[in-house]
Amino acid sequence: MKKRLYIKNKKVMNEYLNNFLLFTSIAIFACMILGYPLMFLWNTCLVGAVETVNPIGFWQAIGINFLSMMLFKNWTSTTKIK
Protein backbone atom coordinates (compact mmCIF):
# COMPACT_ATOMS: atom_id res chain seq x y z
CA MET A 1 0.00 0.00 0.00
CA LYS A 2 2.75 2.47 0.86
CA LYS A 3 4.52 1.74 -2.39
CA ARG A 4 1.48 2.88 -4.40
CA LEU A 5 1.27 6.11 -2.43
CA TYR A 6 4.95 6.74 -3.06
CA ILE A 7 4.51 6.24 -6.79
CA LYS A 8 1.45 8.47 -6.82
CA ASN A 9 3.26 11.21 -4.91
CA LYS A 10 6.23 10.88 -7.24
CA LYS A 11 3.95 11.40 -10.24
CA VAL A 12 2.43 14.46 -8.62
CA MET A 13 5.86 15.88 -7.83
CA ASN A 14 6.99 15.28 -11.43
CA GLU A 15 3.89 17.10 -12.65
CA TYR A 16 4.61 20.07 -10.36
CA LEU A 17 8.24 20.13 -11.48
CA ASN A 18 7.22 20.05 -15.14
CA ASN A 19 4.73 22.89 -14.60
CA PHE A 20 7.35 24.93 -12.74
CA LEU A 21 9.93 24.45 -15.49
CA LEU A 22 7.37 25.34 -18.16
CA PHE A 23 6.34 28.51 -16.33
CA THR A 24 9.97 29.52 -15.75
CA SER A 25 10.91 29.03 -19.38
CA ILE A 26 7.86 31.02 -20.54
CA ALA A 27 8.71 33.84 -18.09
CA ILE A 28 12.31 34.02 -19.33
CA PHE A 29 11.16 34.05 -22.93
CA ALA A 30 8.61 36.80 -22.17
CA CYS A 31 11.32 38.91 -20.52
CA MET A 32 13.46 38.58 -23.61
CA ILE A 33 10.54 39.46 -25.88
CA LEU A 34 9.71 42.54 -23.80
CA GLY A 35 13.25 43.67 -23.03
CA TYR A 36 14.94 43.75 -26.41
CA PRO A 37 12.38 45.97 -28.23
CA LEU A 38 12.47 48.54 -25.42
CA MET A 39 16.27 48.51 -25.38
CA PHE A 40 16.37 48.90 -29.17
CA LEU A 41 13.88 51.77 -29.23
CA TRP A 42 15.54 53.56 -26.32
CA ASN A 43 19.03 53.28 -27.79
CA THR A 44 18.05 54.22 -31.36
CA CYS A 45 15.38 56.89 -30.85
CA LEU A 46 15.76 58.50 -27.46
CA VAL A 47 19.56 58.72 -27.27
CA GLY A 48 19.71 60.58 -30.59
CA ALA A 49 16.83 62.91 -29.72
CA VAL A 50 17.85 63.95 -26.20
CA GLU A 51 21.48 64.80 -25.46
CA THR A 52 21.53 63.87 -21.76
CA VAL A 53 20.07 60.36 -22.20
CA ASN A 54 22.54 57.45 -22.13
CA PRO A 55 22.13 54.06 -23.83
CA ILE A 56 20.68 51.28 -21.67
CA GLY A 57 21.37 47.57 -21.39
CA PHE A 58 19.06 44.56 -21.45
CA TRP A 59 18.51 44.33 -17.68
CA GLN A 60 17.81 48.05 -17.46
CA ALA A 61 15.18 47.62 -20.17
CA ILE A 62 13.59 44.78 -18.17
CA GLY A 63 13.56 47.05 -15.10
CA ILE A 64 11.92 49.87 -17.04
CA ASN A 65 9.26 47.44 -18.31
CA PHE A 66 8.60 46.22 -14.76
CA LEU A 67 8.40 49.74 -13.33
CA SER A 68 6.10 50.97 -16.08
CA MET A 69 3.86 47.94 -15.56
CA MET A 70 3.61 48.75 -11.85
CA LEU A 71 3.01 52.46 -12.43
CA PHE A 72 0.57 52.39 -15.34
CA LYS A 73 -1.32 49.11 -14.89
CA ASN A 74 -5.04 49.38 -14.24
CA TRP A 75 -5.45 47.95 -10.72
CA THR A 76 -9.24 48.29 -10.60
CA SER A 77 -11.39 45.20 -10.48
CA THR A 78 -13.41 44.23 -13.54
CA THR A 79 -16.03 42.20 -11.68
CA LYS A 80 -19.54 43.63 -11.48
CA ILE A 81 -21.36 43.74 -8.16
CA LYS A 82 -25.04 42.93 -8.44
KETORRO-441032 format. One record per atom (N, C-alpha, C): atom name; residue number from 1; x, y, z. Coordinates in Angstrom, 2 decimals. Layout:
% residues N
(CA; NUM; (X; Y; Z))
...
This chain:
% residues 82
(N; 1; (0.82; -1.19; 0.00))
(CA; 1; (0.00; 0.00; 0.00))
(C; 1; (0.86; 1.26; 0.00))
(N; 2; (1.90; 1.30; 0.81))
(CA; 2; (2.75; 2.47; 0.86))
(C; 2; (3.49; 2.69; -0.45))
(N; 3; (3.80; 1.60; -1.13))
(CA; 3; (4.52; 1.74; -2.39))
(C; 3; (3.66; 2.46; -3.43))
(N; 4; (2.37; 2.19; -3.47))
(CA; 4; (1.48; 2.88; -4.40))
(C; 4; (1.39; 4.37; -4.08))
(N; 5; (1.32; 4.71; -2.80))
(CA; 5; (1.27; 6.11; -2.43))
(C; 5; (2.55; 6.82; -2.83))
(N; 6; (3.69; 6.14; -2.68))
(CA; 6; (4.95; 6.74; -3.06))
(C; 6; (5.00; 7.00; -4.55))
(N; 7; (4.52; 6.07; -5.33))
(CA; 7; (4.51; 6.24; -6.79))
(C; 7; (3.55; 7.35; -7.18))
(N; 8; (2.40; 7.41; -6.53))
(CA; 8; (1.45; 8.47; -6.82))
(C; 8; (2.02; 9.84; -6.47))
(N; 9; (2.66; 9.95; -5.31))
(CA; 9; (3.26; 11.21; -4.91))
(C; 9; (4.40; 11.59; -5.85))
(N; 10; (5.14; 10.60; -6.33))
(CA; 10; (6.23; 10.88; -7.24))
(C; 10; (5.69; 11.43; -8.56))
(N; 11; (4.57; 10.89; -9.02))
(CA; 11; (3.95; 11.40; -10.24))
(C; 11; (3.47; 12.83; -10.06))
(N; 12; (2.90; 13.11; -8.91))
(CA; 12; (2.43; 14.46; -8.62))
(C; 12; (3.60; 15.43; -8.56))
(N; 13; (4.69; 15.02; -7.92))
(CA; 13; (5.86; 15.88; -7.83))
(C; 13; (6.47; 16.13; -9.21))
(N; 14; (6.49; 15.11; -10.06))
(CA; 14; (6.99; 15.28; -11.43))
(C; 14; (6.11; 16.25; -12.20))
(N; 15; (4.81; 16.18; -11.98))
(CA; 15; (3.89; 17.10; -12.65))
(C; 15; (4.13; 18.53; -12.19))
(N; 16; (4.32; 18.74; -10.88))
(CA; 16; (4.61; 20.07; -10.36))
(C; 16; (5.94; 20.59; -10.90))
(N; 17; (6.94; 19.72; -10.96))
(CA; 17; (8.24; 20.13; -11.48))
(C; 17; (8.14; 20.50; -12.95))
(N; 18; (7.40; 19.73; -13.72))
(CA; 18; (7.22; 20.05; -15.14))
(C; 18; (6.49; 21.37; -15.32))
(N; 19; (5.46; 21.62; -14.52))
(CA; 19; (4.73; 22.89; -14.60))
(C; 19; (5.62; 24.06; -14.20))
(N; 20; (6.44; 23.87; -13.17))
(CA; 20; (7.35; 24.93; -12.74))
(C; 20; (8.37; 25.25; -13.83))
(N; 21; (8.95; 24.23; -14.43))
(CA; 21; (9.93; 24.45; -15.49))
(C; 21; (9.29; 25.11; -16.71))
(N; 22; (8.08; 24.72; -17.04))
(CA; 22; (7.37; 25.34; -18.16))
(C; 22; (7.11; 26.81; -17.88))
(N; 23; (6.61; 27.13; -16.69))
(CA; 23; (6.34; 28.51; -16.33))
(C; 23; (7.61; 29.34; -16.34))
(N; 24; (8.70; 28.80; -15.80))
(CA; 24; (9.97; 29.52; -15.75))
(C; 24; (10.50; 29.81; -17.15))
(N; 25; (10.41; 28.82; -18.02))
(CA; 25; (10.91; 29.03; -19.38))
(C; 25; (10.04; 30.05; -20.13))
(N; 26; (8.74; 30.04; -19.91))
(CA; 26; (7.86; 31.02; -20.54))
(C; 26; (8.15; 32.42; -20.00))
(N; 27; (8.41; 32.53; -18.69))
(CA; 27; (8.71; 33.84; -18.09))
(C; 27; (10.03; 34.40; -18.63))
(N; 28; (11.03; 33.56; -18.78))
(CA; 28; (12.31; 34.02; -19.33))
(C; 28; (12.14; 34.46; -20.77))
(N; 29; (11.40; 33.69; -21.54))
(CA; 29; (11.16; 34.05; -22.93))
(C; 29; (10.38; 35.36; -23.04))
(N; 30; (9.39; 35.56; -22.16))
(CA; 30; (8.61; 36.80; -22.17))
(C; 30; (9.48; 37.99; -21.81))
(N; 31; (10.41; 37.82; -20.86))
(CA; 31; (11.32; 38.91; -20.52))
(C; 31; (12.19; 39.28; -21.71))
(N; 32; (12.64; 38.29; -22.43))
(CA; 32; (13.46; 38.58; -23.61))
(C; 32; (12.64; 39.29; -24.68))
(N; 33; (11.41; 38.84; -24.87))
(CA; 33; (10.54; 39.46; -25.88))
(C; 33; (10.23; 40.91; -25.50))
(N; 34; (10.05; 41.18; -24.22))
(CA; 34; (9.71; 42.54; -23.80))
(C; 34; (10.93; 43.43; -23.63))
(N; 35; (12.08; 42.87; -23.32))
(CA; 35; (13.25; 43.67; -23.03))
(C; 35; (13.97; 44.20; -24.26))
(N; 36; (14.17; 43.35; -25.25))
(CA; 36; (14.94; 43.75; -26.41))
(C; 36; (14.27; 44.87; -27.24))
(N; 37; (12.97; 44.83; -27.49))
(CA; 37; (12.38; 45.97; -28.23))
(C; 37; (12.52; 47.30; -27.50))
(N; 38; (12.32; 47.30; -26.19))
(CA; 38; (12.47; 48.54; -25.42))
(C; 38; (13.91; 49.03; -25.47))
(N; 39; (14.86; 48.12; -25.32))
(CA; 39; (16.27; 48.51; -25.38))
(C; 39; (16.61; 49.07; -26.76))
(N; 40; (16.11; 48.44; -27.81))
(CA; 40; (16.37; 48.90; -29.17))
(C; 40; (15.78; 50.29; -29.41))
(N; 41; (14.52; 50.48; -29.02))
(CA; 41; (13.88; 51.77; -29.23))
(C; 41; (14.54; 52.87; -28.41))
(N; 42; (14.89; 52.58; -27.17))
(CA; 42; (15.54; 53.56; -26.32))
(C; 42; (16.88; 53.97; -26.92))
(N; 43; (17.67; 52.99; -27.31))
(CA; 43; (19.03; 53.28; -27.79))
(C; 43; (19.03; 53.93; -29.17))
(N; 44; (18.05; 53.64; -30.02))
(CA; 44; (18.05; 54.22; -31.36))
(C; 44; (17.31; 55.55; -31.42))
(N; 45; (16.20; 55.68; -30.74))
(CA; 45; (15.38; 56.89; -30.85))
(C; 45; (15.70; 57.93; -29.79))
(N; 46; (15.68; 57.52; -28.55))
(CA; 46; (15.76; 58.50; -27.46))
(C; 46; (17.17; 59.06; -27.28))
(N; 47; (18.19; 58.24; -27.46))
(CA; 47; (19.56; 58.72; -27.27))
(C; 47; (19.90; 59.78; -28.31))
(N; 48; (19.45; 59.59; -29.55))
(CA; 48; (19.71; 60.58; -30.59))
(C; 48; (18.88; 61.85; -30.44))
(N; 49; (17.72; 61.76; -29.82))
(CA; 49; (16.83; 62.91; -29.72))
(C; 49; (17.15; 63.80; -28.52))
(N; 50; (17.58; 63.21; -27.42))
(CA; 50; (17.85; 63.95; -26.20))
(C; 50; (19.33; 63.79; -25.86))
(N; 51; (20.04; 64.87; -25.67))
(CA; 51; (21.48; 64.80; -25.46))
(C; 51; (21.90; 64.16; -24.15))
(N; 52; (21.12; 64.34; -23.09))
(CA; 52; (21.53; 63.87; -21.76))
(C; 52; (21.15; 62.43; -21.48))
(N; 53; (20.51; 61.73; -22.41))
(CA; 53; (20.07; 60.36; -22.20))
(C; 53; (21.18; 59.41; -22.66))
(N; 54; (21.51; 58.42; -21.82))
(CA; 54; (22.54; 57.45; -22.13))
(C; 54; (21.91; 56.15; -22.64))
(N; 55; (22.65; 55.37; -23.41))
(CA; 55; (22.13; 54.06; -23.83))
(C; 55; (21.92; 53.14; -22.63))
(N; 56; (20.98; 52.21; -22.76))
(CA; 56; (20.68; 51.28; -21.67))
(C; 56; (21.00; 49.86; -22.11))
(N; 57; (21.13; 48.98; -21.14))
(CA; 57; (21.37; 47.57; -21.39))
(C; 57; (20.09; 46.77; -21.28))
(N; 58; (20.21; 45.45; -21.47))
(CA; 58; (19.06; 44.56; -21.45))
(C; 58; (18.37; 44.57; -20.09))
(N; 59; (19.13; 44.43; -19.01))
(CA; 59; (18.51; 44.33; -17.68))
(C; 59; (17.89; 45.66; -17.26))
(N; 60; (18.44; 46.76; -17.73))
(CA; 60; (17.81; 48.05; -17.46))
(C; 60; (16.49; 48.17; -18.21))
(N; 61; (16.44; 47.61; -19.42))
(CA; 61; (15.18; 47.62; -20.17))
(C; 61; (14.12; 46.76; -19.48))
(N; 62; (14.53; 45.62; -18.93))
(CA; 62; (13.59; 44.78; -18.17))
(C; 62; (13.08; 45.54; -16.95))
(N; 63; (13.98; 46.25; -16.26))
(CA; 63; (13.56; 47.05; -15.10))
(C; 63; (12.60; 48.15; -15.47))
(N; 64; (12.83; 48.81; -16.59))
(CA; 64; (11.92; 49.87; -17.04))
(C; 64; (10.55; 49.28; -17.38))
(N; 65; (10.53; 48.11; -18.02))
(CA; 65; (9.26; 47.44; -18.31))
(C; 65; (8.52; 47.12; -17.02))
(N; 66; (9.23; 46.60; -16.03))
(CA; 66; (8.60; 46.22; -14.76))
(C; 66; (8.06; 47.45; -14.04))
(N; 67; (8.85; 48.52; -14.00))
(CA; 67; (8.40; 49.74; -13.33))
(C; 67; (7.20; 50.37; -14.04))
(N; 68; (7.23; 50.38; -15.37))
(CA; 68; (6.10; 50.97; -16.08))
(C; 68; (4.84; 50.12; -15.91))
(N; 69; (5.02; 48.79; -15.81))
(CA; 69; (3.86; 47.94; -15.56))
(C; 69; (3.26; 48.25; -14.19))
(N; 70; (4.12; 48.44; -13.19))
(CA; 70; (3.61; 48.75; -11.85))
(C; 70; (2.97; 50.12; -11.80))
(N; 71; (3.52; 51.09; -12.51))
(CA; 71; (3.01; 52.46; -12.43))
(C; 71; (1.73; 52.67; -13.25))
(N; 72; (1.65; 52.07; -14.42))
(CA; 72; (0.57; 52.39; -15.34))
(C; 72; (-0.47; 51.29; -15.51))
(N; 73; (-0.35; 50.19; -14.78))
(CA; 73; (-1.32; 49.11; -14.89))
(C; 73; (-2.62; 49.53; -14.21))
(N; 74; (-3.73; 49.10; -14.81))
(CA; 74; (-5.04; 49.38; -14.24))
(C; 74; (-5.29; 48.38; -13.11))
(N; 75; (-5.31; 48.84; -11.87))
(CA; 75; (-5.45; 47.95; -10.72))
(C; 75; (-6.90; 47.80; -10.27))
(N; 76; (-7.84; 48.39; -11.00))
(CA; 76; (-9.24; 48.29; -10.60))
(C; 76; (-9.80; 46.92; -10.97))
(N; 77; (-10.76; 46.49; -10.24))
(CA; 77; (-11.39; 45.20; -10.48))
(C; 77; (-12.38; 45.30; -11.63))
(N; 78; (-12.49; 44.23; -12.41))
(CA; 78; (-13.41; 44.23; -13.54))
(C; 78; (-14.70; 43.46; -13.24))
(N; 79; (-14.82; 42.94; -12.03))
(CA; 79; (-16.03; 42.20; -11.68))
(C; 79; (-17.16; 43.18; -11.36))
(N; 80; (-18.36; 42.79; -11.74))
(CA; 80; (-19.54; 43.63; -11.48))
(C; 80; (-20.23; 43.14; -10.22))
(N; 81; (-20.60; 44.07; -9.38))
(CA; 81; (-21.36; 43.74; -8.16))
(C; 81; (-22.82; 43.92; -8.45))
(N; 82; (-23.59; 42.88; -8.16))
(CA; 82; (-25.04; 42.93; -8.44))
(C; 82; (-25.80; 43.36; -7.23))
